[in-house]
Amino acid sequence: MKEARPGSFEAAHDASIVWRYVVPSGHSPEDVQSPKYFRNMMREAAQQRVIGRNSWNKIECIWEDGSRYMLLMVMSVGQDLVQTVPIMNERLVKAQPGRKPSVPEGYKVEFIEGSGWRALSDKNYVVTEKVVTEDEALRAAVDHARSAS
């Protein structure tokens, strides 16, 4: 085995760029990995610190509802395509065992873009808001309905 003798390292923050993208709820990891998905951001994805050398930029994808995190490495950019490879793909919110309780009669559990999940009572009062998962909002609605009766 040959002994490695690196002469120097590159500061990662200076060599490549990490872009953050908040993925809208309902988009799948497969959608995000499609070469056409980031075509409107080709200019940013292709930025290089050293001309002519791939900088291996990364795109950090965080799902709006907090359910998933994905880190993509940009392999190439061109012809309206951004080719990426997933480095990390984690589901952050695990499915709870058992049956999901139903929404109490008259209550609403809904997702508000940019804000998260919320639950409304049968009289349209906010029971909870800005929670990360649907289950949290649903549990709050069920608990509120039990305490109200």
C-alpha positions as MATLAB code, in Angstrom:
seq = 'MKEARPGSFEAAHDASIVWRYVVPSGHSPEDVQSPKYFRNMMREAAQQRVIGRNSWNKIECIWEDGSRYMLLMVMSVGQDLVQTVPIMNERLVKAQPGRKPSVPEGYKVEFIEGSGWRALSDKNYVVTEKVVTEDEALRAAVDHARSAS';
ca = [
       0.000    0.000    0.000;
       1.311    3.427   -0.919;
       1.697    5.967    1.841;
      -0.382    9.101    1.330;
       1.534   12.343    1.650;
      -0.826   15.224    0.934;
       0.910   18.552    0.496;
      -2.067   20.697    1.364;
      -5.804   20.768    1.934;
      -8.397   23.127    0.515;
     -10.703   24.929    2.885;
     -14.082   23.357    2.094;
     -15.962   26.629    2.452;
     -13.703   28.154   -0.177;
     -13.641   25.192   -2.562;
     -17.324   24.399   -2.966;
     -20.643   26.026   -2.226;
     -23.450   24.474   -0.223;
     -26.842   25.723   -1.360;
     -29.939   25.268    0.819;
     -33.306   24.543   -0.762;
     -36.590   24.170    1.114;
     -38.529   21.477   -0.722;
     -42.293   22.076   -0.924;
     -44.455   19.544    0.852;
     -45.580   16.801   -1.491;
     -42.371   16.648   -3.562;
     -40.660   13.269   -3.356;
     -36.930   12.521   -3.118;
     -37.182   11.147   -6.654;
     -38.550   14.512   -7.850;
     -35.632   16.377   -6.270;
     -33.053   14.013   -7.821;
     -34.447   14.507  -11.332;
     -31.907   16.350  -13.536;
     -34.636   18.793  -14.645;
     -35.709   19.704  -11.086;
     -33.032   22.374  -10.489;
     -32.789   23.620  -14.087;
     -33.927   27.118  -13.037;
     -30.929   27.320  -10.698;
     -28.251   26.169  -13.155;
     -26.181   29.331  -12.773;
     -25.837   28.885   -9.016;
     -25.237   25.127   -9.219;
     -22.429   25.586  -11.767;
     -20.419   28.218   -9.879;
     -16.706   27.413   -9.651;
     -13.993   28.891   -7.451;
     -11.236   27.634   -9.761;
     -12.062   27.968  -13.465;
     -12.100   24.659  -15.302;
     -12.209   22.476  -12.195;
     -15.391   20.934  -10.840;
     -16.078   22.404   -7.427;
     -18.448   19.609   -6.330;
     -21.094   22.006   -5.059;
     -23.801   20.587   -2.826;
     -27.510   21.216   -2.481;
     -28.938   20.767    0.999;
     -32.631   19.891    0.692;
     -34.864   20.263    3.727;
     -38.530   19.363    3.323;
     -40.866   22.170    4.323;
     -42.830   19.934    6.689;
     -39.638   18.711    8.393;
     -40.116   15.138    7.234;
     -36.889   14.620    5.258;
     -33.319   15.842    4.753;
     -31.262   15.169    1.643;
     -27.776   16.279    0.641;
     -27.010   16.201   -3.085;
     -23.625   16.617   -4.771;
     -23.685   18.432   -8.121;
     -21.839   16.276  -10.650;
     -22.425   18.312  -13.816;
     -24.477   21.194  -15.167;
     -25.468   21.784  -18.775;
     -28.162   21.527  -21.449;
     -30.906   22.553  -18.971;
     -29.933   19.696  -16.639;
     -28.336   19.617  -13.181;
     -26.974   16.118  -12.581;
     -26.781   15.283   -8.874;
     -25.932   12.297   -6.707;
     -27.451   11.834   -3.245;
     -24.868   11.786   -0.470;
     -27.393   11.601    2.358;
     -31.101   10.870    2.310;
     -32.749   10.694    5.719;
     -36.380   10.486    6.719;
     -36.507   12.631    9.862;
     -39.993   11.825   11.107;
     -40.531    8.125   11.620;
     -43.974    6.649   11.136;
     -45.657    5.921   14.451;
     -46.829    2.343   15.004;
     -50.544    1.685   15.204;
     -53.510    3.286   13.527;
     -53.651    7.022   13.037;
     -56.593    8.527   14.932;
     -59.219   10.241   12.833;
     -59.808   13.974   12.977;
     -62.564   14.763   15.512;
     -65.874   15.855   14.003;
     -65.838   19.534   13.040;
     -62.052   19.870   13.536;
     -59.583   20.575   10.727;
     -55.938   19.575   10.403;
     -54.192   21.343    7.549;
     -50.770   22.228    6.194;
     -50.010   25.917    5.664;
     -47.156   26.531    3.230;
     -44.285   28.331    4.934;
     -45.787   27.822    8.395;
     -46.293   24.094    8.987;
     -49.220   22.071   10.293;
     -52.066   23.436   12.345;
     -55.270   22.178   13.936;
     -58.507   24.156   14.145;
     -61.339   23.414   16.556;
     -64.955   22.923   15.557;
     -65.455   26.664   16.210;
     -62.440   27.559   14.000;
     -60.172   28.427   16.950;
     -56.503   27.578   16.520;
     -55.707   24.578   18.710;
     -52.058   24.383   17.614;
     -50.007   25.847   14.788;
     -46.525   25.813   13.286;
     -45.914   22.182   14.216;
     -43.583   20.051   12.120;
     -45.693   16.946   11.562;
     -49.295   16.169   10.773;
     -49.350   13.674   13.666;
     -48.539   16.415   16.194;
     -51.390   18.589   14.918;
     -53.766   15.613   14.851;
     -52.892   14.620   18.424;
     -53.451   18.192   19.590;
     -56.902   18.205   17.925;
     -57.832   14.849   19.490;
     -56.628   15.966   22.950;
     -58.514   19.260   22.644;
     -61.723   17.486   21.596;
     -61.457   15.122   24.583;
     -60.911   17.963   27.047;
     -63.762   20.003   25.539;
     -66.286   17.203   25.966;
];
